[in-house]
Amino acid sequence: MNDPRKKIVILAIAHECQRLGNPGNAKLEECVAYLSRKFKVQVVMEEWTEEQGPTLAAELAPKLGLQFAKIGTPDDEPFRTCWPQISHPAHDGTLPYDPHAPSMLNEYGPLDAENAREEQMVRSIRKKMEDCMGGIFIVGIAHTHSLHSKLVSMGFDVTSYIAA
């Protein structure tokens, strides 16, 4: 028996793979194309903002015959998060900037801002899905569990994949 709920396929990735021209673009394109075929979706949604530049998904979706929607939040309050990489001079999190910190060490938060961002994202997804039965949602890995749970509680049928 078919599930009458609308389907959302979460594709969780490292954000840098979303940026157009990133070496990970070929793998991301392969994942999006595969999932769009298997789940017969109508839209690709993406956690991203205009300030971050163009993305692969924005160019790929129309080529696959799919709608595209940016589901990110603005960079202003209450959505502003810290600059995550401790070794970057712009870091403004719990620890002070440290040029000797491991480059892969990123801070998450603050939690209030991350929660506000996720609440805005699920509202945007609900609105975009009004006219679609299925969609892929590309999101940063850190949001996978909480957004999956929030979307299920809203009545969506959700499956999550992590592209690593």
Buried (B, 14 or more C-beta within 10 A) or exposed (E): EEEEEBBBBBBBBBBEBBBEEBEBBEBBBEBBBEBBEEBEBBBBBBBBBEEEEEBBBBEBBEEBEBBBBBBBBEEEEEBBBBBBBBBBEEBBBEEEBEEEBEEEEBBEBBEEBBEBBBBBBBEBBBEBBEEBBBBBBBBBEBBBEEBBEBBEEBEBBBEBBEBE
